[in-house]
Amino acid sequence: MPAWKLVLLVLVGLFSGFINVVAGGGSFITLPVLIFMGLPPAVANGTNRVGILIQNIFALWRFQRLRVFPWKFSVAVVGPAVLGALLGAHLATVIPQEVFKRALALLMVVVTVVTLYFKPIGRLEGGREDLSLPELSLKKWAFVLVLFFFIGIYGGFVQAGVGFFILSAVVLAGYDLVRGNAVKIFVVLVFTVFALGVFMSRGLVLWKAGLALALGTTLGGQLGALASVRRGNKFIRRFVTVLIVIFAVKLILS
């Protein structure tokens, strides 16, 4: 890959990492860009996981330092998510590339609308502020674990926007959004390791491109966390929505 493309990927990653923090759905930017650069869809999907993995390592470290990480609950739900992610990643590598492109275009529009304009299901305020396991009935525990399995399938297949679904599931279990974000980071980090392994085993990862993205997303995520963007959130959300719709149309027509 030429040097100018690697520089471009750092800049795209910077933008993606920033909007991941302030709006969400950053992978709906990076995935189409990788495809437009000429990477086969499956290779773009695998390469994109490198940036996701590294960004979440730094994010988890930050949450751990703040002591808001409910690790018992995270460990309880990560197993089903990993199993789902393995299945989803396998599906993403075996379906025809044209089918994946059209599925990606559809998911870009649908999930973006959901993640940008709908709040996570459950209590947004007044949730659990301690780190102990929630006191759930056996049926509700079963529901939460099955939910994480299906979330894992989606995350393994395409990943983009999966954080919204994890947040909804964690808030539904009773935690507040701060601890929900910590669980999200941990679950995404762990199942990305396994999903990335599936793509690596089939030679579907370009490491130079992935590391260039990782550099950008990590820096962008830190900038997004530090920036005061309350007044600009609505504009950013609208801008990201328009951009993703344009990319989705271009994917369908390409």
Secondary structure, DSSP 8 states (H G I E B T S, - for coil): --HHHHHHHHHHHHHHHHHHHHTS-THHHHHHHHHHTT--HHHHHHHHHHHHHHHHHHHHHHHHHHT---HHHHHHHHHHHHHHHHHHHHHHHHS-HHHHHHHHHHHHHHHHHHHHHS--SS-SSS-B-S-S-----HHHHHHHHHHHHHHHHHHHHT-TTHHHHHHHHHHHTTB-HHHHHHHHHHHHHHHHHHHHHHHHHTT---HHHHHHHHHHHHHHHHHHHHS--TTTHHHHHHHHHHHHHHHHHHHHH-
